[in-house]
């Protein structure tokens, strides 16, 4: 299954994320792929709202600390692989326990995991169409 959306502001990107977050279930893994600044963290903020994190909780990029955890109706594990360069570095993190958990795992720069993603993950490719518009392609392989 594949759907493409277009958003023209951070608010629209977050609203799309919130709709997606409302539909996620324990164990779902989201692989976010896109260039720097395309809106991966912005989309994650909306997803977290849809999963039910507290309105006053700040969802930020875990670029420097690699993993942020949030408590929603379902635990959220927000992982950012931007600062990691090799598959060996990524495998040393032991992400399997997050990916195989009953939480929701959102992975920015997921293409760096190579074959470490589950087959049935939700892949979201975000790209710029112009300086305001993003194209957000959501692919889900149903198991």
Helices and strands as residue ranges (DSSP letters): E 2-7, H 10-23, E 29-34, H 40-51, E 67-71, E 75-80, H 87-92, H 96-99, E 104-108, G 110-116, E 122-128, E 134-140
